[in-house]
């Protein structure tokens, strides 16, 4: 990753934080984008203390102008953009399909799917100026399978991320821009902890979905991001790397 410039959204905690630190440890200069300034500053400080290079840009990925500013920061500070990990997102509003209000549905899908489109439209332009690059979209395993626990907007949005990944990969292959998705099952992140809320029964249920008998760590997810973003994965594009502890093998 030495000499490469990476943008990571949702970099203030969880998978995004772990990915940013992993890319920085491998030599990339990293732009950290998320809404929580204090947490971004903490992550940047920890990267710097470990000998890495990072810049913070407070960003709401649902706002086009803020996404554009984050991409500009990569070019202004480091001369271009080589790698993007589009990771920011939220679970959205709970409720079965018939219970969802149209305006809430639209907002949830905007957070999960439209935000990735906004990121990619600016990232791709920067990568074209750079002569190529690689994008990794966090599609979640729920971009591959259904889940009947009242999060239909999230599932639909993540399926959309998979489709957007494939379409963009085909559109920009000739420009030397690779676009792939990472389909992760349950990962031990703050969002997971907040959702489970220390409920032992729920934790047991989620663990039981994975034949390996555990959930993934953020570092395991980060290692997969670094692989897809690196030169060793140079023949991957339009692909979805499934990392699910055996969930879909059942």
Order of alpha helices (4+ residues) and beta strands (2+ residues): beta-alpha-beta-alpha-beta-alpha-beta-alpha-alpha-beta-alpha-beta-alpha-alpha-alpha-beta
